Amino acid sequence: MSNISILQQYPEYEVNIGIEVHVQLNTKTKIFCTCANEVAQQPNTNICPICAGYPGVLPVLNEQVVNSAILAGLGTQSEITPVSIFARKHYFYPDLPKGYQITQHTEPICTEGKVNIRLEDGSTKAIRLIRIHIEEDAGKNIHSPFSNESFVDLNRAGTPLLETVTYPDISSAYEAKEYLKNLRSIMMYLGICSGNMEDGAFRADTNISVRKKTAKELGTRCELKNINSFKFIGDAIEYEIERQITTLEEGGMIVQQTRLWDEKNRKTIIMRSKEEAADYRYFPDPDLPLIEVTKAKIEQMKEQLPELPEQKVKRLVSDNGLSLYEADIIVNDIELANYYDRAAKINSSKQVLNWILRDVLGYLKESKENLLEFKVTPEKLAGLITLLETGKINNHAAREVFEEVAKTGKEPVDIVKEKGLEQIGSSEELEIIIKAIIDENPDVVQKYKAGNERLFGFFVGEAMKRTKGKGSPNVIQDLLKKYLK
Ligand SMILES: [Zn+2]
């Protein structure tokens, strides 16, 4: 199934997608207590009376959560609300013992932001954010696969979250994936979220509706929940677009539902219909103070803003001469971006990028190592490339040194010395070798001179063999051209 075909088939339709993302903040402690904000192995071991929701306890707001929210707002060009408030969102669920979730309702800390995405034709589109608000996470219900029982684990209760909500500006699966990738990158560059989707640190709920382009109101929407990879979100959206248009074209109606992605059967399935959804009752939380963010505070936070992905792509293209495609590959992975920046600071040649894309990524893929523990540090890679560019070693030796650094973590210069890999670049030394090759192979020389130019490679190969791969290819070629005339 593909939405390209369905939208081509029914060009009178358009798609409206809005996305809510829960960004789990990586603060040291939880939002209203001093419990560590980390994943605990045993259920209900990382809790206290506050996050476990005992009656009568008082929450104390973690300042770092507010700072992270301000950074998220600045990173998405949002308005920061001078005075925002917390609200209680009432509902009953076993993983929420106190009977309400502390969140923000009428006055969220950030409003009217935007995240730019690049479309397939290279143009830029701004996805507008309605709001970013602060809230606490609930616990987890665990349903036993063995018996008809359920258990409650409150370790996650009180984990700080930012919920970011877009306008229904997104009009395809492609745009949805780009938006999510960019938003996740921004949060990771800001250093406020691990971005780990498998652990649920970045969770997206997607609202999709379709309508005829002539319609004034949005169509009835369905929500896709609990999908933890960009690819599956894209697949689920494409399926939903086709399902909704087909249903309408067959004279049916879209019922407001929450749906899940069934990866095995590659379709969305109903989780619950919205009629069953709780009717939340909000009111201001009397236990928590107003959150006041002064202009001075915003200025101070602006100074802490790191270079964000969009700016980094622009800089790599304009200052370092990367193509947009190359810059995207580097910037999409924050660790790779840091690696590249450190290496490029020492050696500014384009070779740095080539080596990273070809050799570093190739090696890591093969060895399943991770960039942070990779023994070829950016400094060592830059050093190796300098040895290559100054003619101390040739390409062949550089590859060997690279492999050796990757295994041992030794300095490239030391490996070159140890293994005697210095390039033989002196003409005198190479001249002797080349003259010998020519003398010993008169018939090959004759064939070459008779017009079989492919035999040039034979002489180069022979010279490399006799120098044990250490001859300078440029000098060898020059000498061969001279003596084979
Ligand atoms: Zn606690």
Residues whose N, C-alpha, C, O or C-beta is under 5 A from the ligand:
A	BS01	ZN	C33 T34 C35 I47 C48 I50 C51
